[in-house]
């Protein structure tokens, strides 16, 4: 099987990626899906952590805490 990370790191255009992905065998596509899901989840986690460190989520947290104090929340 081709190295997914090696092939994709040198490509620049989405059309090239699309062409490469559509040429994958079923087994390769399955491996790509697994890799991409893990990659995407890690990217999402990193962005969420960066946003939290930068204070971008503070207003949401404050709003939730205020709602809780006001009794406007219910237990799950």
C-alpha positions as semicolon CSV with decimal commas, in nm:
position;residue;x (nm);y (nm);z (nm)
1;X;0,000;0,000;0,000
2;X;0,119;0,350;-0,077
3;X;0,219;0,574;0,210
4;X;-0,072;0,809;0,250
5;X;0,113;1,078;0,440
6;X;0,406;1,074;0,198
7;X;0,189;1,112;-0,112
8;X;-0,035;1,383;0,024
9;X;0,235;1,604;0,174
10;X;0,379;1,688;-0,169
11;X;0,045;1,761;-0,341
12;X;-0,084;2,114;-0,352
13;X;-0,405;2,116;-0,550
14;X;-0,738;1,965;-0,443
15;X;-0,784;1,823;-0,793
16;X;-0,464;1,623;-0,752
17;X;-0,586;1,488;-0,422
18;X;-0,922;1,398;-0,570
19;X;-0,759;1,213;-0,857
20;X;-0,529;1,024;-0,619
21;X;-0,813;0,932;-0,383
22;X;-1,044;0,808;-0,659
23;X;-0,765;0,581;-0,779
24;X;-0,735;0,403;-0,443
25;X;-0,841;0,043;-0,409
26;X;-1,119;-0,040;-0,163
27;X;-0,860;-0,146;0,094
28;X;-0,655;0,170;0,044
29;X;-0,968;0,386;0,062
30;X;-1,063;0,221;0,390
31;X;-0,715;0,292;0,530
32;X;-0,737;0,651;0,404
33;X;-1,076;0,703;0,570
34;X;-0,937;0,576;0,900
35;X;-0,627;0,794;0,871
36;X;-0,827;1,101;0,771
37;X;-1,080;1,060;1,053
38;X;-0,793;1,047;1,304
39;X;-0,616;1,340;1,136
40;X;-0,934;1,549;1,128
41;X;-1,016;1,474;1,492
42;X;-0,664;1,575;1,599
43;X;-0,689;1,899;1,398
44;X;-1,027;1,975;1,556
45;X;-0,889;1,906;1,905
46;X;-0,587;2,130;1,842
47;X;-0,809;2,415;1,718
48;X;-1,044;2,382;2,016
49;X;-0,749;2,386;2,257
50;X;-0,598;2,690;2,084
51;X;-0,932;2,871;2,096
52;X;-0,969;2,789;2,466
53;X;-0,617;2,915;2,544
54;X;-0,688;3,233;2,350
55;X;-1,003;3,297;2,552
56;X;-1,235;3,256;2,255
57;X;-1,462;3,023;2,453
58;X;-1,475;3,230;2,772
59;X;-1,805;3,399;2,688
60;X;-1,967;3,060;2,623
61;X;-1,836;2,919;2,951
62;X;-1,948;3,229;3,141
63;X;-2,294;3,205;2,985
64;X;-2,326;2,839;3,081
65;X;-2,212;2,908;3,439
66;X;-2,457;3,199;3,468
67;X;-2,740;2,979;3,338
68;X;-2,648;2,712;3,594
69;X;-2,643;2,965;3,879
70;X;-2,981;3,100;3,767
71;X;-3,128;2,748;3,774
72;X;-3,189;2,749;3,401
73;X;-3,019;2,413;3,345
74;X;-3,144;2,062;3,401
75;X;-2,946;1,751;3,489
76;X;-2,873;1,515;3,206
